[in-house]
């Protein structure tokens, strides 16, 4: 079962996978942080420590890590949809969002 865990230290999204594997989306920073840098990266150990902090007082350990990546989640929306009434923006041209939060909902209606 998919679930999202929120705490004062951030959020984790838990997604069960095949062969008893689990994918974790672990928040390691927020765009509202004073020192937020979308180009910063973290080591595997730093990401695991973020997960441990979010899950307190519960504990988590890893037998192995199949794969991990760090990427910024940015969201935005266009200020205008036309320019001099000559250009129309729709769909992905007028917004961005995290791929993990769309859940295949990336559709446009024009």
FENRA-V340016 format. One record per residue. N is the residue number from 1. RES is the residue in one letter. PSI is psi in radians with two decimals (none if undefined). Layout:
N,RES,PSI  N,RES,PSI
This chain:
1,X,2.28  2,X,2.55  3,X,2.82  4,X,2.35  5,X,2.22  6,X,2.44  7,X,3.10  8,X,-0.23  9,X,-0.01  10,X,-2.85  11,X,2.70  12,X,2.32  13,X,2.26  14,X,2.16  15,X,1.96  16,X,2.52  17,X,-3.09  18,X,2.83  19,X,0.65  20,X,0.36  21,X,2.79  22,X,2.34  23,X,2.33  24,X,2.22  25,X,1.97  26,X,2.12  27,X,2.18  28,X,-0.18  29,X,2.96  30,X,2.55  31,X,-0.20  32,X,-0.09  33,X,2.47  34,X,-0.67  35,X,0.40  36,X,2.31  37,X,1.96  38,X,-0.23  39,X,-0.08  40,X,2.72  41,X,2.92  42,X,2.70  43,X,2.91  44,X,-0.74  45,X,-0.71  46,X,-0.68  47,X,-0.75  48,X,-0.68  49,X,-0.62  50,X,-0.75  51,X,-0.76  52,X,-0.73  53,X,-0.76  54,X,-0.68  55,X,-0.08  56,X,2.41  57,X,0.09  58,X,2.85  59,X,2.67  60,X,2.47  61,X,2.71  62,X,2.29  63,X,-0.72  64,X,2.81  65,X,2.07  66,X,-0.69  67,X,2.53  68,X,2.71  69,X,2.69  70,X,2.21  71,X,2.60  72,X,2.53  73,X,2.07  74,X,2.59  75,X,2.52  76,X,2.90  77,X,2.56  78,X,2.52  79,X,-0.58  80,X,2.71  81,X,-0.09  82,X,2.77  83,X,2.00  84,X,0.53  85,X,0.50  86,X,-0.34  87,X,2.33  88,X,2.25  89,X,2.44  90,X,2.82  91,X,-2.35  92,X,-0.28  93,X,-0.31  94,X,0.04  95,X,2.76  96,X,2.72  97,X,2.93  98,X,2.36  99,X,-0.50  100,X,-0.32  101,X,-0.12  102,X,-0.57  103,X,0.90  104,X,0.50  105,X,0.37  106,X,1.29  107,X,2.64  108,X,2.65  109,X,2.11  110,X,none
